[in-house]
Every structure is written in structure tokens, then in C-alpha cells.
Amino acid sequence: MEKYIGLIIIVLLLIIQNRYTLHIYQHLAEQHPEQWKKLSQNSLDGTPYANLAESFKDGFFSTINDPKVVRYQKFKTLNLLLIAMITLASLLRGFLI
């Protein structure tokens, strides 16, 4: 069971990130409906979330100073860093022990 603790923590972190991501998408759709509508018009008939990552990098949502968006971006970065550290520690433990 000890071998799977890292995997369980990673899965829990991904679930938390997914829930927070859905929450921030809902917030953005409520606060900026026009921009959200533009993002949801995808030529490939995809979801409205398809273009959001690009909008966070270079688009409209990268220019707003919404505290929830800033907190989400910091959380996402920290969460992915934590997942990478747990993965690296698990790999090192597996190869060194």
C-alpha cells in the first residue's frame, strides 16, 4: 500500500485541479460572457474550453486582473510543480531502493 501513496496523492491533486478549473470556467463565463462566447465558437465543434489555454497565454484573459484568475493560475502552477516533485521522488525512490 505504501507504494501507491504518491499515486493516490497525484490523483487527488488532479481531481482538485479539475474541480477548480471548472469553477474558474464558470466564473469567467459569468463575468465575461462576450469573450466566453467568442471562445466557445470553435470551428472544430469542440468545447468552449478548447481555446481557453491560449487565451490565458496570449489572449483576453491574460490581460484581465481578476483576483480569482490570478489565484487560479498560481494554484495551477503550484499544483503541477507538486505533482512533478511527487513523481520525481517516486521514481528516485523506486530506482535507488
Buried (B, 14 or more C-beta within 10 A) or exposed (E): EEEEEBEEBBEEBEEEBEEBBEEBBEBBBEEBEEBBEBBBEEEEEEEBEBBBEEBBEEBBBEEEEBEBBEEBBEBBEEBEEEBEEBEEEBEEEEEEE
